[in-house]
Amino acid sequence: MQLSDFPVTPVQQSRLSQVDFDNLGFGAIFCDHMFSMEFADGAWRNPEILPYQAIPLEPGVAMLHYGQTVFDGYKAFRGVDADVRIFRPEMNARRLHDSCRRLCIPAMGVDEMRDIMINATRQLIELDQDWIPSRWGQSLYIRPLVIGTEATLEVRAADSYRFLIMTSPVGSYFTNLEKGVSLRVEDRFTRAASIGGLGAAKTAANYAASLLPGYESRQQGFDQVLWLDGNEHRYVEEVGAMNMFFKIGGKVVTPPLGGSILPGVVRDSVLTLLDDWGMPAEERRIGIDEVVDAFRAGEVEEMFGAGTAAVICPVASIGYKDEVFALASASPGELTQRLYDEITGIQYGKLPDRYDWTVRVSVSGRASTG
Ligand code: COI
């Protein structure tokens, strides 16, 4: 695969002037261009960059019926020095590769996937550089997607696919970051099977499973769902849009990657930082009863989620059965704040990138308001 530049069909008329950078929200606006590649006759081919547009799909396309689709998400940040940094895209490429394998999508090699994703992202960033927001907390969200495109009602893997990468200028995923989000522990429905399911893959089915419990949680006044294991509904898993961390009695604890939760990139970054700071997190099963007991004993010091969209998101309270357990302080805890400052500091080029986490793309434009 020639990786220099992918052929480009530029937009005739940019939509940039329609964007209200004061009200970006999350994922509602898509930049002018997207990357596209297809799989046909046994090979990935025809990489190109073209205007963001609707794609023709027959109603009989099996992906629409049986869900053979995977995606990922990573971000580019306009730095305080005006350079743009992509955060750990090679981890997303590996995860997308692994998700493809789990969904029986013919995966490229990990290295090829990484090179295509990083090159396509660079080129999209260069083309749509004026779309990259420059305010602190804003970023360019990059969404690769792979879908089966064969029209067949047989339940089997498709013989043709499309790989797209689209980009979207975004603000915070959660709006009430200052006071922290509230979670409702789901003890009836399951996000993903405990053993052998799809939980570690970034695939539509996991998100589809979350919609009804998510709706019910919001109806009851909570922001998000805290999932328990699918076997006993006993052990904490994740939040869907983020991995979960607790600081209890001076120790940080997070559920282990056992195949049922998403291997988060920010989760991995948090673990690395905590290790470096001399407070390694325990990766172990955490019973919801343990959390409740720790709350009753006044030992829960901090709770936060970690995710690409969510970054580091303070969690203020947890509703379980008929009780709500809330932290004493409404503001983010010291460790939560330190992790947020360190990770965003690296992402926006405010702090040295000691771990070589960022890939730099030099473009002209304004520096971020760090
Ligand atoms: C992400 O953090 O990239 C996610 O995919 C979470 C959500 C927006 C689906």
Residues whose N, C-alpha, C, O or C-beta is under 5 A from the ligand:
A	BS01	COI	G73 G240 A241 G307 T308 A309 A310
